[in-house]
Amino acid sequence: MTQEIFTGSFTQQEPIPEAGIAAALAVLRHGRLHRYNTAPGEVAETAALEQEFAALTGARYCLAVASGGAAIATALRAIGVGPNDAVLTNAFTLAPVPGAVAAIGARPVFVEVTDSLTIDLDDLAAKAGQARVLLISHMRGHVCDMDRLMAICAAAGVTVIEDCAHTMGAAWGGVPSGRHGAMACYSTQTYKHINSGEGGLITSDDDQAMARAILLSGSYMLYPRHLAAPPPEAFAALTYDTPNISGRMDNLRAAILRPQLALLPDRVARWSVLYQTVESGLQGTPGLKLITRPQAESYVGSSFQFLLPGWPAPQVQALLARAAARGVDLKWFGAPAPAAFTSRYDHWHYAHPAPLPQTDRILAGLIDLRLPLTFTEADAARIARIIRAEVCAPRPAAD
Ligand SMILES: Cc1ncc(COP(=O)(O)O)c(C=O)c1O
């Protein structure tokens, strides 16, 4: 019998919508790409994007910046984190998160992950006294019990910044992701939920923190041109003490992004279909553990994770090779060395990570796959059948 093969691309995103292409062409034709280069009476695309994204999330203020990583570093700095300060953050996240902490000379203190792939709140409670700020990364879209997280942080006097790179469009208990902490950071990089190649957004209700973020991003003295910013008085005391670190978004990217905001609910619904199709196709596979998702979480299924608890490394490696031979691109968080986008806390030597035995055990069996919206429901079903067959195939003997 011939084996089923998958021929789709796990990295192919959808095209930019025609309205975004038209808006981008208009910016190219008039040539005013810099956000503060406006004709008399003109509202810059970047300022309009900020206003629309603030309205979408319910935040008072929004700032568009050059990348998700720049958003996190700017938010940390805006909230008052400085050189040598400790910042609590997830051990299970991707490299730009500890990278943003390191970029401002601060020190990540990693918190364990649970089998649900969320931050371990008991470990967080135990470590809360070690830092004044928590950078919570909703890694791969898994949202922890945000009510308990906020209670732990409030009790310990810890300010929360949310990394929502994977949760734009998600919610906890009906509250949009990013609306629990003091500031939230989003990415609009190609693999995220809206795509401008590179880009980031910061939201907040805090006048001082957002005024500082706007100055840090490189607003010169042109902050009154922002439409989702604190009043000018909020900037007065900060102007002479806040460095310009130039990380602005430009009007071209903002033009590409604005029409995508309205498409977000439809995208979320389509991701749910793909996610649930893979999930039901893998249900009951011996040796494979699915991730249970809490009732209070509404997630965006733009990627899928499962666990292979207790599998020895050579058996995981053999599975990855068999799946790849059938066209299914699986990533493994247990790999000894960083590969492409996938790396692990103990690969970030610059952060001097302390060993985290629970995280080591979980990541050793953690498999990850992308679900781009160019996949159909039939593609998702086929991918699940291939994974299931290969997980059930006889495994090489472990020595
Ligand atoms: C969890 C997480 N946070 C933050 C970022 C940073 O986003 P960017 O690539 O836009 O800097 C990424 C990017 O992959 C990410 O995966």
The ligand as a Tripos MOL2 file, in Angstrom:
@<TRIPOS>MOLECULE
LIG
   16    16     1     0     0
SMALL
NO_CHARGES

@<TRIPOS>ATOM
      1 C1          6.7360   34.1820   21.8350 C.3       1 LIG1
      2 C2          7.3010   35.2830   21.0020 C.ar      1 LIG1
      3 N1          7.4530   36.4920   21.5490 N.ar      1 LIG1
      4 C3          7.9700   37.5260   20.8540 C.ar      1 LIG1
      5 C4          8.3820   37.3790   19.5450 C.ar      1 LIG1
      6 C5          9.0240   38.5510   18.8840 C.3       1 LIG1
      7 O1          8.4820   38.9040   17.6970 O.3       1 LIG1
      8 P1          9.3530   39.5100   16.4930 P.3       1 LIG1
      9 O2          9.8460   38.3690   15.6780 O.co2     1 LIG1
     10 O3          8.3390   40.3650   15.7970 O.co2     1 LIG1
     11 O4         10.4630   40.3170   17.1000 O.co2     1 LIG1
     12 C6          8.2370   36.1400   18.9250 C.ar      1 LIG1
     13 C7          8.6450   35.9470   17.5240 C.2       1 LIG1
     14 O5          8.7240   34.8740   16.9910 O.2       1 LIG1
     15 C8          7.6940   35.0600   19.6700 C.ar      1 LIG1
     16 O6          7.5310   33.8520   19.1230 O.3       1 LIG1
@<TRIPOS>BOND
     1     1     2 1
     2     2     3 ar
     3     2    15 ar
     4     3     4 ar
     5     4     5 ar
     6     5     6 1
     7     5    12 ar
     8     6     7 1
     9     7     8 1
    10     8     9 2
    11     8    10 1
    12     8    11 1
    13    12    13 1
    14    12    15 ar
    15    13    14 2
    16    15    16 1
@<TRIPOS>SUBSTRUCTURE
     1 LIG1         1 GROUP 0 **** ****
